[in-house]
Amino acid sequence: MENDYLKTIKTISIIVIVFSCFIVFGNGMGAMVILLISDPNATNPIPDQHPEGFSFLRSHYLQLCFIMLSIGIVNIISGFGLRKVKNWGRLSLIVTSLIISLSIIIMTFFFITSAFKNEKFGFAEILMIILSLSIFLLPFILLIRFLTKANIKNFFN
């Protein structure tokens, strides 16, 4: 049984590393594309083609990309720490998962309030926002739950 938990910890660490690499690659490419296509003399680097209420995302896109890029890099390092069964890797993943979970919850409320400001959005769109962001939230909640279990904590010194 103890060996099964160790295998599970190592498998989860590989999953964390792979998905964190996707986060780093996606946000790095997003930031690079915006930097390449934007006008450096413009006050807003992203063209204004989004519905009302999404101006915060539009105006802070690069900062959000770099924040997610940083969190992805921390998660990659933490994934390697988890793979080597280091407690700092476990704690770091718990903290970054809490940060990401909190940001998903905040973004859900942000998107819902933005949807209410836009007359094109109805109940179906709001329900879709809640469902899709809940799907993004679920893996982080499960990871936090797994890493805080008492029998999993025992593996980490």
PLY file of the C-alpha trace (Angstrom):
ply
format ascii 1.0
element vertex 157
property float x
property float y
property float z
element edge 156
property int vertex1
property int vertex2
end_header
0.00 0.00 0.00
2.81 2.38 0.86
4.43 1.72 -2.51
1.12 2.54 -4.26
1.01 5.97 -2.61
4.59 6.63 -3.68
3.76 5.65 -7.28
0.72 7.94 -7.17
2.81 10.85 -5.88
5.35 10.35 -8.68
2.62 10.05 -11.31
0.95 13.24 -10.09
4.32 15.01 -10.19
4.73 14.08 -13.86
1.20 15.32 -14.62
1.95 18.61 -12.80
5.21 19.06 -14.74
3.56 18.38 -18.11
0.60 20.70 -17.54
2.85 23.38 -16.09
4.93 23.20 -19.27
1.70 23.83 -21.22
1.01 26.86 -18.99
4.50 28.23 -19.54
4.42 27.61 -23.30
0.90 28.99 -23.81
1.40 32.15 -21.80
4.88 32.69 -23.20
3.55 32.43 -26.75
0.56 34.65 -25.93
2.83 37.35 -24.52
5.23 37.06 -27.46
2.43 37.36 -30.03
0.99 40.44 -28.34
4.44 42.01 -28.16
5.03 41.27 -31.86
1.70 42.55 -33.20
1.19 45.54 -30.91
2.14 49.10 -31.68
4.77 50.23 -29.14
3.53 53.84 -29.37
-0.08 52.93 -28.58
-1.43 53.33 -25.06
-3.34 50.05 -25.34
-1.25 47.29 -26.98
-4.26 45.10 -27.82
-6.85 46.20 -30.39
-10.21 47.12 -28.86
-12.46 44.40 -30.29
-13.78 42.86 -27.07
-17.22 43.32 -25.48
-17.63 45.92 -22.79
-16.53 44.74 -19.35
-13.46 42.90 -20.61
-11.29 45.99 -20.77
-9.34 44.97 -17.65
-8.22 41.74 -19.31
-7.44 43.54 -22.51
-5.39 46.26 -20.87
-3.50 43.91 -18.51
-3.03 40.91 -20.79
0.77 40.99 -20.76
0.92 41.26 -16.98
-1.48 38.33 -16.63
0.62 36.29 -19.07
3.79 36.96 -17.11
2.10 36.13 -13.79
0.85 32.81 -15.20
4.26 32.19 -16.75
5.85 32.67 -13.31
3.33 30.38 -11.62
3.96 27.76 -14.31
7.72 27.90 -13.74
7.22 27.58 -9.97
4.93 24.59 -10.59
7.52 22.91 -12.82
10.16 23.28 -10.11
7.65 22.12 -7.47
6.73 19.13 -9.63
10.36 18.04 -9.66
10.44 18.53 -5.87
7.31 16.40 -5.54
8.88 13.75 -7.77
11.81 13.56 -5.34
9.30 13.45 -2.43
10.46 16.78 -0.98
8.12 18.59 1.41
8.91 22.00 -0.13
7.58 20.69 -3.46
4.34 19.56 -1.82
3.88 22.84 0.08
4.72 24.94 -2.97
2.16 23.08 -5.08
-0.46 23.57 -2.39
0.23 27.33 -2.28
0.24 27.79 -6.07
-2.89 25.64 -6.39
-4.61 27.83 -3.82
-3.54 30.95 -5.72
-4.79 29.54 -9.02
-8.05 28.36 -7.41
-8.65 31.77 -5.89
-7.92 33.47 -9.21
-10.35 31.14 -11.01
-13.06 31.99 -8.50
-12.37 35.73 -8.87
-12.35 35.42 -12.67
-15.70 33.60 -12.54
-17.27 36.52 -10.70
-15.48 38.94 -13.04
-16.84 37.20 -16.16
-20.35 36.99 -14.71
-20.45 40.69 -13.83
-19.03 41.51 -17.27
-21.68 39.33 -18.86
-24.43 41.23 -17.04
-23.06 44.49 -18.50
-23.26 43.09 -22.02
-26.76 42.67 -23.43
-25.59 39.90 -25.80
-25.05 37.54 -22.85
-27.98 35.59 -21.47
-28.54 32.84 -18.93
-27.01 30.16 -21.16
-23.77 32.13 -21.56
-23.52 32.78 -17.83
-24.15 29.10 -17.09
-21.45 28.18 -19.61
-18.99 30.54 -17.88
-19.70 28.94 -14.51
-19.45 25.38 -15.83
-16.26 25.92 -17.82
-14.45 27.71 -15.02
-15.63 25.05 -12.55
-14.03 22.42 -14.77
-10.76 24.38 -14.61
-11.07 24.62 -10.82
-11.66 20.91 -10.14
-8.10 19.58 -10.77
-6.58 22.15 -8.40
-9.06 21.30 -5.65
-8.33 17.59 -6.09
-4.57 18.25 -6.02
-4.85 20.27 -2.81
-7.04 17.57 -1.26
-4.59 14.83 -2.21
-1.48 16.66 -1.02
-3.03 17.55 2.35
-4.16 14.02 3.25
-2.55 12.73 6.43
-1.25 9.50 4.89
0.31 11.44 1.98
1.94 13.96 4.35
3.75 11.06 6.04
5.89 10.48 2.92
7.32 13.98 3.10
9.92 14.80 5.74
0 1
1 2
2 3
3 4
4 5
5 6
6 7
7 8
8 9
9 10
10 11
11 12
12 13
13 14
14 15
15 16
16 17
17 18
18 19
19 20
20 21
21 22
22 23
23 24
24 25
25 26
26 27
27 28
28 29
29 30
30 31
31 32
32 33
33 34
34 35
35 36
36 37
37 38
38 39
39 40
40 41
41 42
42 43
43 44
44 45
45 46
46 47
47 48
48 49
49 50
50 51
51 52
52 53
53 54
54 55
55 56
56 57
57 58
58 59
59 60
60 61
61 62
62 63
63 64
64 65
65 66
66 67
67 68
68 69
69 70
70 71
71 72
72 73
73 74
74 75
75 76
76 77
77 78
78 79
79 80
80 81
81 82
82 83
83 84
84 85
85 86
86 87
87 88
88 89
89 90
90 91
91 92
92 93
93 94
94 95
95 96
96 97
97 98
98 99
99 100
100 101
101 102
102 103
103 104
104 105
105 106
106 107
107 108
108 109
109 110
110 111
111 112
112 113
113 114
114 115
115 116
116 117
117 118
118 119
119 120
120 121
121 122
122 123
123 124
124 125
125 126
126 127
127 128
128 129
129 130
130 131
131 132
132 133
133 134
134 135
135 136
136 137
137 138
138 139
139 140
140 141
141 142
142 143
143 144
144 145
145 146
146 147
147 148
148 149
149 150
150 151
151 152
152 153
153 154
154 155
155 156
